[in-house]
Amino acid sequence: MSIRGGQTAGKRWKGIMTKKEQFLAFVLVGAMAQDVTLGSNDCPVILHFAEQIPEENIPRNVANAAKVFLAFCNGVCLRPHGWMLARK
């Protein structure tokens, strides 16, 4: 039985991707763009560090969180934010 708005009987639809998967997708695209622009090969290292952040520590706005994380990786931010420091 399907209910309008993506809900099914007794279950609420939560989206196709988890918050962490969305965060990693934004980080991947940003890191790849950085590699192409700067001619670097930092994407694998940036993704490795992004994967270490637990899902519950990633802020609600995953696109902005990825932007802030990439800015830190590029040296724009002097110190990492608290949510970036938590590890699995």
N, C-alpha and C positions, 0 to 999 in steps of 0.2 A: 504494500500500500504506500503510495507516494503522496506526500503532502507538499503543497506549494512552498517554494523557497529553498528547495534542496533538502528538506527534512524527510526522513523515513519513519516508519512506525517505531517510536521509542528511542530513536537515535538522532542526534543533531549532526548535521553535515559540518565538518570542521575545515574543509578545504582540501585541495589536492596535495599540497606540500605542507610539511611542518614548518614551524617558525625557523628552526635551524637550517632546514633545506633551502628556504627562501633566502636567509642570510648568506649561506654559502654560494647560492646562485648569483646574488648581487656582488659578492666579493670576487667570485670567479670572473665575471664580466669586467669588473673594474680592474682587476689585476692583469687580465689579458690586454685590456686597452692600454694600461700603463706599460706593459712589455712592448707592445707594438710602437707606442709613441716614443718611449725612451730607448728602445733597442736593448732592453735588459732581459733577464731570464729569471725574474723574482717570483713569478706566479706560483710555482710549486711550494716555495717556502712560505709565502703569504697564506696559501690555502692550508698548509700544515698547521700554522699557528691559529688560523680561524677555526679549524676543526677541533682544536683543544678547548674552545670556549663552550661550556655547558649550555644547553638550550634555555634553561630557566634563567640564566644570567643575561641573555640577549634582550635588549630593550624591545618594547612593543613595535616600534617603527623600525622594521628590519632594514629598509632601504637607507634610512638615515644612519642606523647603526653601522651598516657596511661602509657608508661614506666616511664616517668618523674613524672606523678601523683602518681603512685604506689611507686616510690622512696621517694617522699615527705611523703606519708602515712606511710612508713616504718621508717621514721626518718633519711634517708640518706641526704636529703636536709634540710638545716637549715630554709630557708624561702620559702614560696610558690611563684610560678611565678605569675605575674600579671593576666594572663588569668584564673588562678585557683580561684582567689578571687571574680570574678564577679558572681553574683547570679541572678536568674530569678526574 
